[in-house]
Amino acid sequence: MGLRENAAAAAGRTPVSTEQAVNAVGVLPAPNLSEPDLGDLSKDAEAAPAVVAWSRVMGEVRAIGKDQRFDGGNAGRFNFRGVDLALNAFGPACRKHGVVVAPVKIEPQYRDISTKNGGVKRECTVLVTYRIFGPAGDYFDTQAAGEASDSGGRSTPKAQSIALRTLLLSAGLVPTEDRDADAMEFERAESPVRSAASYVDEICNPHTSAGRLRQIHYELNSTRQLGTLVTNEVGEEEQIGAMVVRIGKERAAGGGQ
């Protein structure tokens, strides 16, 4: 007689099988969860400092793609790497190399925010200090921040999950294997050249400084417009370059700036 039968007999009950129990309550037994075999710790790994052990974990997690899709309607759609993907990648590797990641300090901040539908959500911004232990018992600390909002009291765990994901992806230097954004090439459009006529009012303005007049002359010279004819302050045609020089000299002679 097994333990189950002994316990049932001691309690004055008739023992039932697992199948009978499942049929009685309509539930299935927990699945047999197994983890991929990543090998045993070697003597070298057991003595490795925390930073060395963490680097070995990084070596196990080569890439995590942005395979999860967020569809926020008007808020936008984008692909992302969620905390579950990060944990599924780092969990086995950390256990293989004897690494423990534990939060040792949590600093949350809260505020209420209004939604466009007139509702109110609680926003949590959290800064978490994590301690990464190696197999030898030494450790190093690092930090990660997370932010989330929720109307049902779950903003804090959401923010902490985001902080953990941020830690694993950033401290683990995990690439996405996406195309490098710097690999994209583009040509800048040429800036439109300001016309000579558009400078006339500024040149004639008595409040335009001598320094600005010199700058205008430089701009006109760089765009090869010094010889362009414009209508000056007395209604006559004059080359704009000569006009700038003349007005600058007149103001200097009259004591203007």
MIDOSE-1310 file (N, C-alpha, C; in nm, 2 decimals, decimal comma, always signed):
residues 257
mglr	+0,09/-0,12/+0,00/+0,00/+0,00/+0,00/+0,09/+0,12/+0,00; +0,06/+0,22/-0,09/+0,14/+0,34/-0,10/+0,10/+0,44/+0,00; +0,17/+0,56/+0,00/+0,14/+0,67/+0,09/+0,00/+0,72/+0,08; -0,05/+0,73/-0,04/-0,18/+0,78/-0,06/-0,29/+0,69/+0,00
enaa	-0,27/+0,56/-0,02/-0,36/+0,46/+0,04/-0,36/+0,46/+0,19; -0,23/+0,47/+0,25/-0,22/+0,48/+0,39/-0,28/+0,60/+0,45; -0,27/+0,71/+0,38/-0,33/+0,84/+0,43/-0,48/+0,83/+0,43; -0,53/+0,77/+0,32/-0,68/+0,76/+0,31/-0,73/+0,66/+0,41
aaag	-0,66/+0,55/+0,44/-0,71/+0,46/+0,54/-0,71/+0,52/+0,68; -0,60/+0,59/+0,71/-0,60/+0,66/+0,84/-0,71/+0,76/+0,86; -0,75/+0,82/+0,75/-0,86/+0,92/+0,76/-1,00/+0,86/+0,75; -1,00/+0,72/+0,73/-1,13/+0,66/+0,72/-1,20/+0,68/+0,58
rtpv	-1,12/+0,71/+0,48/-1,17/+0,73/+0,34/-1,13/+0,62/+0,25; -1,20/+0,61/+0,15/-1,17/+0,51/+0,04/-1,07/+0,58/-0,05; -0,95/+0,52/-0,08/-0,86/+0,59/-0,17/-0,91/+0,59/-0,31; -0,88/+0,70/-0,38/-0,93/+0,71/-0,52/-0,80/+0,73/-0,61
steq	-0,81/+0,69/-0,73/-0,70/+0,71/-0,82/-0,69/+0,85/-0,87; -0,58/+0,89/-0,93/-0,56/+1,02/-0,99/-0,67/+1,04/-1,10; -0,69/+0,94/-1,18/-0,79/+0,95/-1,29/-0,93/+0,98/-1,23; -0,96/+0,90/-1,12/-1,10/+0,93/-1,06/-1,11/+1,07/-1,01
avna	-1,00/+1,12/-0,95/-1,00/+1,25/-0,89/-1,02/+1,36/-1,00; -0,95/+1,33/-1,12/-0,96/+1,43/-1,23/-1,10/+1,43/-1,28; -1,16/+1,31/-1,30/-1,30/+1,30/-1,35/-1,40/+1,36/-1,25; -1,37/+1,36/-1,12/-1,46/+1,41/-1,02/-1,47/+1,56/-1,03
vgvl	-1,35/+1,63/-1,04/-1,35/+1,77/-1,03/-1,34/+1,84/-1,17; -1,31/+1,76/-1,27/-1,30/+1,82/-1,41/-1,18/+1,90/-1,43; -1,07/+1,87/-1,37/-0,94/+1,94/-1,39/-0,84/+1,84/-1,43; -0,73/+1,89/-1,49/-0,62/+1,81/-1,53/-0,51/+1,82/-1,44
papn	-0,43/+1,72/-1,42/-0,31/+1,74/-1,33/-0,21/+1,83/-1,40; -0,12/+1,89/-1,32/-0,02/+1,98/-1,37/+0,07/+1,92/-1,47; +0,10/+1,99/-1,57/+0,19/+1,93/-1,67/+0,33/+1,90/-1,62; +0,40/+1,81/-1,68/+0,53/+1,78/-1,64/+0,63/+1,88/-1,71
lsep	+0,66/+1,99/-1,64/+0,74/+2,09/-1,71/+0,89/+2,05/-1,70; +0,96/+2,06/-1,81/+1,10/+2,02/-1,81/+1,18/+2,14/-1,88; +1,30/+2,15/-1,84/+1,39/+2,25/-1,89/+1,49/+2,19/-1,98; +1,53/+2,26/-2,08/+1,64/+2,20/-2,17/+1,76/+2,18/-2,09
dlgd	+1,83/+2,07/-2,12/+1,95/+2,03/-2,05/+2,07/+2,12/-2,10; +2,11/+2,21/-2,01/+2,22/+2,30/-2,05/+2,36/+2,25/-1,99; +2,36/+2,14/-1,93/+2,48/+2,09/-1,88/+2,50/+2,12/-1,73; +2,59/+2,05/-1,67/+2,62/+2,07/-1,52/+2,73/+2,17/-1,50
lskd	+2,73/+2,23/-1,38/+2,84/+2,32/-1,35/+2,97/+2,25/-1,34; +3,07/+2,31/-1,40/+3,21/+2,25/-1,38/+3,27/+2,31/-1,26; +3,39/+2,25/-1,22/+3,46/+2,31/-1,11/+3,51/+2,45/-1,14; +3,54/+2,48/-1,27/+3,58/+2,61/-1,31/+3,47/+2,71/-1,29
aeaa	+3,35/+2,67/-1,33/+3,23/+2,75/-1,32/+3,19/+2,78/-1,18; +3,21/+2,68/-1,09/+3,17/+2,70/-0,95/+3,26/+2,81/-0,88; +3,38/+2,83/-0,93/+3,47/+2,92/-0,87/+3,47/+3,06/-0,94; +3,39/+3,07/-1,05/+3,40/+3,19/-1,13/+3,34/+3,31/-1,06
pavv	+3,41/+3,43/-1,07/+3,35/+3,55/-1,01/+3,22/+3,58/-1,08; +3,14/+3,67/-1,01/+3,01/+3,71/-1,06/+3,01/+3,77/-1,20; +3,11/+3,85/-1,23/+3,12/+3,92/-1,36/+3,15/+3,81/-1,47; +3,23/+3,72/-1,43/+3,27/+3,61/-1,53/+3,15/+3,52/-1,56
awsr	+3,08/+3,49/-1,45/+2,96/+3,40/-1,46/+2,85/+3,47/-1,55; +2,84/+3,60/-1,52/+2,74/+3,68/-1,60/+2,78/+3,69/-1,75; +2,90/+3,70/-1,77/+2,95/+3,70/-1,91/+2,92/+3,57/-1,98; +2,93/+3,46/-1,91/+2,89/+3,33/-1,96/+2,75/+3,32/-1,99
vmge	+2,67/+3,38/-1,90/+2,52/+3,38/-1,93/+2,50/+3,46/-2,06; +2,56/+3,58/-2,07/+2,55/+3,65/-2,20/+2,59/+3,57/-2,32; +2,69/+3,48/-2,30/+2,73/+3,40/-2,41/+2,62/+3,30/-2,45; +2,54/+3,26/-2,36/+2,43/+3,17/-2,39/+2,31/+3,24/-2,46
vrai	+2,29/+3,36/-2,43/+2,17/+3,43/-2,48/+2,22/+3,52/-2,60; +2,22/+3,47/-2,72/+2,28/+3,54/-2,83/+2,19/+3,64/-2,89; +2,06/+3,62/-2,89/+1,97/+3,71/-2,95/+1,83/+3,68/-2,91; +1,74/+3,79/-2,89/+1,60/+3,77/-2,87/+1,53/+3,87/-2,97
gkdq	+1,45/+3,81/-3,06/+1,39/+3,89/-3,16/+1,26/+3,96/-3,10; +1,22/+4,06/-3,17/+1,10/+4,14/-3,13/+0,98/+4,06/-3,19; +0,94/+3,95/-3,13/+0,84/+3,86/-3,18/+0,70/+3,89/-3,13; +0,69/+3,98/-3,03/+0,56/+4,01/-2,97/+0,51/+4,14/-3,03
rfdg	+0,38/+4,14/-3,05/+0,31/+4,25/-3,12/+0,22/+4,33/-3,03; +0,24/+4,46/-3,02/+0,15/+4,55/-2,95/+0,05/+4,62/-3,04; -0,08/+4,60/-3,02/-0,18/+4,67/-3,11/-0,26/+4,76/-3,02; -0,22/+4,89/-3,01/-0,28/+4,98/-2,93/-0,39/+5,07/-3,00
gnag	-0,43/+5,03/-3,12/-0,53/+5,11/-3,19/-0,47/+5,25/-3,22; -0,53/+5,35/-3,17/-0,49/+5,49/-3,20/-0,35/+5,51/-3,13; -0,32/+5,43/-3,03/-0,19/+5,45/-2,96/-0,07/+5,40/-3,04; -0,10/+5,33/-3,15/+0,01/+5,28/-3,23/+0,03/+5,13/-3,23
rfnf	+0,10/+5,08/-3,32/+0,13/+4,93/-3,33/+0,28/+4,92/-3,34; +0,34/+4,82/-3,27/+0,48/+4,80/-3,28/+0,52/+4,66/-3,23; +0,63/+4,61/-3,27/+0,68/+4,48/-3,22/+0,77/+4,51/-3,10; +0,77/+4,42/-3,00/+0,86/+4,44/-2,88/+0,90/+4,30/-2,83
rgvd	+0,99/+4,31/-2,73/+1,04/+4,19/-2,66/+0,99/+4,20/-2,52; +0,90/+4,11/-2,48/+0,84/+4,11/-2,35/+0,92/+4,05/-2,24; +0,88/+4,06/-2,12/+0,95/+4,01/-2,01/+0,96/+3,86/-2,01; +0,85/+3,79/-2,06/+0,85/+3,65/-2,07/+0,96/+3,59/-2,16
laln	+0,97/+3,66/-2,28/+1,08/+3,62/-2,37/+1,22/+3,63/-2,30; +1,24/+3,74/-2,23/+1,36/+3,76/-2,17/+1,39/+3,66/-2,06; +1,29/+3,63/-1,98/+1,30/+3,53/-1,87/+1,32/+3,39/-1,93; +1,25/+3,35/-2,03/+1,27/+3,22/-2,09/+1,41/+3,20/-2,15
afgp	+1,47/+3,31/-2,19/+1,61/+3,30/-2,24/+1,71/+3,30/-2,13; +1,69/+3,39/-2,03/+1,80/+3,41/-1,92/+1,78/+3,31/-1,81; +1,66/+3,26/-1,78/+1,64/+3,17/-1,67/+1,73/+3,04/-1,68; +1,72/+2,96/-1,78/+1,80/+2,84/-1,79/+1,95/+2,87/-1,79
acrk	+1,99/+2,98/-1,86/+2,13/+3,02/-1,87/+2,19/+3,06/-1,73; +2,11/+3,13/-1,65/+2,15/+3,17/-1,52/+2,16/+3,05/-1,43; +2,07/+2,95/-1,44/+2,08/+2,83/-1,35/+2,20/+2,75/-1,39; +2,23/+2,75/-1,52/+2,34/+2,67/-1,57/+2,47/+2,72/-1,51
hgvv	+2,49/+2,85/-1,50/+2,61/+2,91/-1,46/+2,61/+2,96/-1,32; +2,51/+2,92/-1,24/+2,50/+2,95/-1,10/+2,49/+3,10/-1,07; +2,41/+3,17/-1,15/+2,39/+3,31/-1,14/+2,25/+3,34/-1,08; +2,24/+3,42/-0,98/+2,11/+3,46/-0,92/+2,10/+3,61/-0,94
vapv	+1,98/+3,65/-0,99/+1,95/+3,79/-1,00/+1,84/+3,83/-0,91; +1,86/+3,92/-0,81/+1,76/+3,95/-0,71/+1,75/+4,10/-0,69; +1,63/+4,15/-0,68/+1,61/+4,29/-0,65/+1,64/+4,31/-0,50; +1,72/+4,42/-0,47/+1,75/+4,45/-0,33/+1,70/+4,58/-0,29
kiep	+1,66/+4,66/-0,38/+1,60/+4,79/-0,35/+1,50/+4,84/-0,45; +1,38/+4,88/-0,41/+1,28/+4,92/-0,51/+1,24/+5,06/-0,47; +1,24/+5,16/-0,56/+1,21/+5,29/-0,53/+1,10/+5,34/-0,63; +0,97/+5,33/-0,58/+0,86/+5,36/-0,67/+0,81/+5,51/-0,65
qyrd	+0,76/+5,56/-0,76/+0,69/+5,69/-0,75/+0,56/+5,68/-0,82; +0,45/+5,74/-0,77/+0,32/+5,73/-0,82/+0,26/+5,86/-0,86; +0,17/+5,86/-0,95/+0,08/+5,97/-0,98/-0,04/+5,92/-1,06; -0,15/+6,00/-1,05/-0,27/+5,97/-1,12/-0,27/+6,04/-1,25
istk	-0,31/+5,97/-1,36/-0,32/+6,03/-1,49/-0,46/+6,01/-1,54; -0,50/+6,11/-1,63/-0,63/+6,10/-1,69/-0,62/+6,04/-1,83; -0,72/+5,96/-1,86/-0,73/+5,91/-1,99/-0,82/+5,99/-2,08; -0,81/+5,97/-2,21/-0,89/+6,05/-2,30/-1,04/+6,02/-2,29
nggv	-1,08/+5,91/-2,23/-1,22/+5,88/-2,21/-1,27/+5,93/-2,07; -1,19/+6,01/-2,00/-1,23/+6,06/-1,88/-1,20/+5,98/-1,76; -1,14/+5,86/-1,78/-1,10/+5,78/-1,66/-0,98/+5,82/-1,60; -0,94/+5,75/-1,49/-0,82/+5,78/-1,42/-0,74/+5,65/-1,40
krec	-0,61/+5,66/-1,43/-0,52/+5,55/-1,41/-0,41/+5,59/-1,31; -0,36/+5,49/-1,25/-0,24/+5,50/-1,15/-0,12/+5,47/-1,23; -0,03/+5,57/-1,23/+0,10/+5,55/-1,30/+0,21/+5,52/-1,20; +0,29/+5,42/-1,22/+0,40/+5,39/-1,14/+0,53/+5,40/-1,21
tvlv	+0,63/+5,47/-1,16/+0,76/+5,47/-1,22/+0,85/+5,42/-1,11; +0,93/+5,31/-1,14/+1,01/+5,25/-1,04/+1,15/+5,23/-1,08; +1,24/+5,26/-0,98/+1,38/+5,23/-1,00/+1,42/+5,12/-0,91; +1,47/+5,01/-0,98/+1,50/+4,89/-0,90/+1,65/+4,86/-0,91
tyri	+1,71/+4,84/-0,79/+1,85/+4,80/-0,78/+1,85/+4,65/-0,77; +1,92/+4,59/-0,87/+1,94/+4,44/-0,87/+2,08/+4,40/-0,83; +2,08/+4,29/-0,76/+2,21/+4,23/-0,72/+2,23/+4,10/-0,79; +2,34/+4,09/-0,87/+2,37/+3,98/-0,95/+2,48/+3,90/-0,88
fgpa	+2,44/+3,78/-0,82/+2,53/+3,69/-0,75/+2,59/+3,59/-0,84; +2,72/+3,56/-0,82/+2,79/+3,46/-0,90/+2,80/+3,33/-0,82; +2,84/+3,22/-0,87/+2,85/+3,09/-0,80/+2,94/+3,09/-0,68; +3,03/+3,18/-0,68/+3,13/+3,19/-0,56/+3,07/+3,27/-0,45
gdyf	+2,95/+3,33/-0,47/+2,89/+3,41/-0,36/+2,91/+3,56/-0,37; +3,01/+3,61/-0,45/+3,03/+3,75/-0,47/+2,92/+3,80/-0,56; +2,91/+3,94/-0,57/+2,80/+4,00/-0,65/+2,84/+4,14/-0,70; +2,76/+4,19/-0,79/+2,77/+4,33/-0,83/+2,63/+4,38/-0,84
dtqa	+2,61/+4,51/-0,83/+2,48/+4,58/-0,83/+2,46/+4,65/-0,96; +2,34/+4,66/-1,01/+2,31/+4,74/-1,12/+2,16/+4,79/-1,11; +2,12/+4,88/-1,19/+1,99/+4,94/-1,17/+1,92/+4,94/-1,31; +1,78/+4,94/-1,30/+1,70/+4,95/-1,42/+1,57/+5,01/-1,37
agea	+1,51/+5,09/-1,46/+1,38/+5,16/-1,44/+1,27/+5,10/-1,52; +1,15/+5,12/-1,47/+1,03/+5,07/-1,54/+0,92/+5,17/-1,52; +0,83/+5,18/-1,61/+0,71/+5,27/-1,60/+0,59/+5,20/-1,65; +0,48/+5,21/-1,58/+0,35/+5,14/-1,63/+0,23/+5,21/-1,56
sdsg	+0,12/+5,20/-1,62/+0,00/+5,26/-1,57/-0,11/+5,15/-1,57; -0,21/+5,16/-1,48/-0,31/+5,06/-1,47/-0,43/+5,12/-1,39; -0,55/+5,07/-1,42/-0,67/+5,12/-1,35/-0,71/+5,02/-1,24; -0,64/+4,91/-1,24/-0,69/+4,80/-1,15/-0,59/+4,77/-1,04
grst	-0,49/+4,85/-1,01/-0,40/+4,83/-0,90/-0,28/+4,74/-0,94; -0,25/+4,73/-1,07/-0,14/+4,65/-1,11/-0,03/+4,73/-1,17; -0,02/+4,86/-1,15/+0,08/+4,94/-1,21/+0,22/+4,91/-1,15; +0,22/+4,87/-1,02/+0,35/+4,85/-0,96/+0,42/+4,72/-1,02
pkaq	+0,35/+4,60/-1,02/+0,41/+4,48/-1,07/+0,44/+4,50/-1,22; +0,36/+4,57/-1,29/+0,38/+4,59/-1,43/+0,52/+4,67/-1,45; +0,53/+4,78/-1,37/+0,65/+4,86/-1,38/+0,78/+4,78/-1,34; +0,76/+4,69/-1,24/+0,88/+4,61/-1,20/+0,91/+4,50/-1,31
sial	+0,81/+4,45/-1,38/+0,84/+4,36/-1,48/+0,91/+4,42/-1,60; +0,87/+4,55/-1,63/+0,94/+4,62/-1,73/+1,09/+4,65/-1,69; +1,10/+4,68/-1,56/+1,24/+4,71/-1,51/+1,33/+4,58/-1,53; +1,27/+4,47/-1,49/+1,34/+4,34/-1,50/+1,38/+4,31/-1,65
rtll	+1,28/+4,33/-1,74/+1,31/+4,31/-1,88/+1,42/+4,40/-1,93; +1,41/+4,53/-1,89/+1,52/+4,63/-1,92/+1,65/+4,58/-1,87; +1,66/+4,54/-1,75/+1,79/+4,49/-1,69/+1,84/+4,38/-1,78; +1,76/+4,28/-1,80/+1,81/+4,16/-1,87/+1,86/+4,19/-2,01
lsag	+1,78/+4,27/-2,08/+1,82/+4,30/-2,22/+1,94/+4,40/-2,23; +1,94/+4,50/-2,14/+2,05/+4,60/-2,15/+2,18/+4,55/-2,08; +2,17/+4,49/-1,96/+2,29/+4,44/-1,90/+2,34/+4,31/-1,97; +2,25/+4,24/-2,04/+2,29/+4,12/-2,12/+2,33/+4,16/-2,26
lvpt	+2,32/+4,28/-2,30/+2,36/+4,33/-2,43/+2,30/+4,24/-2,54; +2,17/+4,21/-2,53/+2,10/+4,12/-2,61/+2,06/+4,18/-2,75; +2,11/+4,14/-2,86/+2,07/+4,20/-2,99/+1,94/+4,14/-3,03; +1,88/+4,21/-3,13/+1,75/+4,17/-3,19/+1,77/+4,09/-3,32
edrd	+1,89/+4,11/-3,37/+1,92/+4,06/-3,51/+1,84/+4,13/-3,62; +1,79/+4,25/-3,58/+1,72/+4,33/-3,68/+1,83/+4,40/-3,76; +1,79/+4,46/-3,87/+1,88/+4,53/-3,95/+1,93/+4,66/-3,88; +2,06/+4,68/-3,89/+2,12/+4,80/-3,82/+2,06/+4,93/-3,89
adam	+2,00/+5,01/-3,80/+1,94/+5,14/-3,85/+2,05/+5,23/-3,92; +2,17/+5,22/-3,88/+2,28/+5,30/-3,94/+2,31/+5,25/-4,08; +2,26/+5,13/-4,11/+2,29/+5,08/-4,25/+2,21/+5,14/-4,35; +2,10/+5,21/-4,31/+2,02/+5,28/-4,41/+2,08/+5,41/-4,45
efer	+2,08/+5,43/-4,58/+2,14/+5,55/-4,64/+2,03/+5,64/-4,69; +2,05/+5,77/-4,68/+1,96/+5,87/-4,74/+2,04/+5,99/-4,77; +1,98/+6,07/-4,86/+2,04/+6,20/-4,89/+1,95/+6,31/-4,84; +2,02/+6,41/-4,79/+1,95/+6,53/-4,73/+1,90/+6,61/-4,85
aesp	+1,78/+6,66/-4,84/+1,74/+6,76/-4,93/+1,81/+6,89/-4,91; +1,83/+6,96/-5,02/+1,90/+7,09/-5,01/+1,81/+7,19/-4,96; +1,86/+7,27/-4,86/+1,78/+7,38/-4,80/+1,75/+7,48/-4,91; +1,63/+7,54/-4,91/+1,59/+7,64/-5,01/+1,68/+7,76/-4,98
vrsa	+1,72/+7,83/-5,09/+1,80/+7,95/-5,08/+1,71/+8,07/-5,06; +1,74/+8,15/-4,96/+1,66/+8,27/-4,94/+1,69/+8,37/-5,05; +1,58/+8,43/-5,10/+1,59/+8,53/-5,21/+1,65/+8,66/-5,16; +1,72/+8,73/-5,25/+1,78/+8,86/-5,22/+1,67/+8,96/-5,17
asyv	+1,56/+8,95/-5,24/+1,45/+9,05/-5,21/+1,40/+9,04/-5,07; +1,41/+8,91/-5,01/+1,35/+8,89/-4,88/+1,44/+8,96/-4,77; +1,56/+9,00/-4,81/+1,65/+9,07/-4,71/+1,62/+9,22/-4,70; +1,55/+9,27/-4,80/+1,55/+9,42/-4,81/+1,49/+9,48/-4,68
deic	+1,38/+9,43/-4,64/+1,31/+9,49/-4,52/+1,41/+9,49/-4,40; +1,48/+9,38/-4,38/+1,57/+9,36/-4,27/+1,69/+9,46/-4,28; +1,74/+9,48/-4,40/+1,85/+9,57/-4,42/+1,81/+9,71/-4,39; +1,69/+9,75/-4,43/+1,64/+9,89/-4,42/+1,59/+9,92/-4,27
npht	+1,57/+9,81/-4,20/+1,52/+9,83/-4,06/+1,63/+9,90/-3,98; +1,60/+10,02/-3,92/+1,71/+10,09/-3,84/+1,76/+10,01/-3,72; +1,68/+9,91/-3,68/+1,72/+9,83/-3,56/+1,81/+9,72/-3,59; +1,84/+9,69/-3,72/+1,93/+9,58/-3,76/+2,07/+9,63/-3,73
sagr	+2,14/+9,55/-3,65/+2,27/+9,58/-3,61/+2,37/+9,57/-3,72; +2,49/+9,63/-3,70/+2,60/+9,63/-3,79/+2,65/+9,48/-3,81; +2,65/+9,41/-3,70/+2,69/+9,27/-3,71/+2,60/+9,19/-3,79; +2,46/+9,22/-3,78/+2,37/+9,14/-3,86/+2,38/+9,18/-4,01
lrqi	+2,41/+9,31/-4,04/+2,44/+9,35/-4,18/+2,56/+9,28/-4,24; +2,66/+9,26/-4,16/+2,78/+9,19/-4,21/+2,74/+9,04/-4,24; +2,66/+8,98/-4,15/+2,61/+8,85/-4,17/+2,53/+8,83/-4,29; +2,44/+8,93/-4,32/+2,36/+8,93/-4,44/+2,45/+8,94/-4,56
hyel	+2,55/+9,02/-4,56/+2,64/+9,03/-4,67/+2,71/+8,90/-4,70; +2,75/+8,83/-4,59/+2,81/+8,70/-4,60/+2,71/+8,60/-4,66; +2,59/+8,60/-4,61/+2,49/+8,50/-4,67/+2,46/+8,53/-4,82; +2,45/+8,65/-4,85/+2,43/+8,68/-4,99/+2,55/+8,64/-5,08
nstr	+2,67/+8,66/-5,03/+2,79/+8,62/-5,10/+2,80/+8,47/-5,12; +2,76/+8,40/-5,01/+2,77/+8,25/-5,02/+2,67/+8,20/-5,12; +2,56/+8,27/-5,14/+2,46/+8,22/-5,24/+2,47/+8,29/-5,37; +2,58/+8,37/-5,38/+2,61/+8,44/-5,51/+2,50/+8,53/-5,55
qlgt	+2,45/+8,61/-5,46/+2,34/+8,71/-5,49/+2,38/+8,85/-5,47; +2,50/+8,88/-5,44/+2,54/+9,02/-5,41/+2,51/+9,11/-5,53; +2,51/+9,06/-5,65/+2,48/+9,15/-5,77/+2,34/+9,15/-5,81; +2,25/+9,09/-5,73/+2,11/+9,09/-5,76/+2,05/+9,23/-5,74
lvtn	+1,97/+9,28/-5,84/+1,90/+9,41/-5,83/+1,78/+9,39/-5,75; +1,76/+9,48/-5,65/+1,64/+9,49/-5,57/+1,60/+9,64/-5,56; +1,48/+9,66/-5,51/+1,43/+9,80/-5,49/+1,46/+9,84/-5,35; +1,55/+9,95/-5,35/+1,60/+9,99/-5,22/+1,49/+10,08/-5,14
evge	+1,54/+10,14/-5,03/+1,45/+10,21/-4,95/+1,39/+10,34/-5,01; +1,44/+10,39/-5,12/+1,39/+10,51/-5,19/+1,32/+10,47/-5,32; +1,30/+10,34/-5,34/+1,23/+10,30/-5,46/+1,31/+10,29/-5,58; +1,44/+10,29/-5,57/+1,53/+10,27/-5,69/+1,59/+10,13/-5,69
eeqi	+1,63/+10,09/-5,81/+1,70/+9,96/-5,82/+1,84/+9,98/-5,78; +1,89/+9,88/-5,71/+2,03/+9,88/-5,66/+2,07/+9,74/-5,63; +2,20/+9,71/-5,66/+2,25/+9,58/-5,63/+2,25/+9,56/-5,48; +2,20/+9,45/-5,43/+2,18/+9,43/-5,29/+2,31/+9,43/-5,21
gamv	+2,41/+9,38/-5,27/+2,54/+9,38/-5,20/+2,59/+9,52/-5,17; +2,58/+9,61/-5,28/+2,61/+9,75/-5,26/+2,52/+9,82/-5,16; +2,40/+9,78/-5,16/+2,30/+9,84/-5,07/+2,34/+9,81/-4,92; +2,38/+9,69/-4,90/+2,41/+9,65/-4,76/+2,54/+9,73/-4,72
vrig	+2,64/+9,74/-4,80/+2,76/+9,82/-4,77/+2,72/+9,96/-4,75; +2,64/+10,02/-4,83/+2,61/+10,16/-4,82/+2,53/+10,19/-4,69; +2,43/+10,11/-4,66/+2,36/+10,14/-4,54/+2,44/+10,12/-4,42; +2,53/+10,02/-4,42/+2,62/+10,00/-4,31/+2,71/+10,11/-4,28
kera	+2,76/+10,17/-4,39/+2,85/+10,29/-4,38/+2,77/+10,41/-4,33; +2,65/+10,43/-4,38/+2,57/+10,54/-4,33/+2,54/+10,54/-4,19; +2,51/+10,42/-4,14/+2,48/+10,40/-4,00/+2,60/+10,42/-3,91; +2,71/+10,37/-3,96/+2,84/+10,39/-3,89/+2,87/+10,54/-3,88
aggg	+2,85/+10,61/-3,99/+2,88/+10,76/-3,99/+2,79/+10,83/-3,90; +2,66/+10,78/-3,89/+2,56/+10,85/-3,81/+2,57/+10,81/-3,66; +2,66/+10,72/-3,63/+2,67/+10,67/-3,49/+2,58/+10,56/-3,45; +2,52/+10,49/-3,56/+2,44/+10,38/-3,53/+2,52/+10,26/-3,50
q	+2,45/+10,15/-3,44/+2,53/+10,03/-3,41/+2,54/+9,94/-3,53
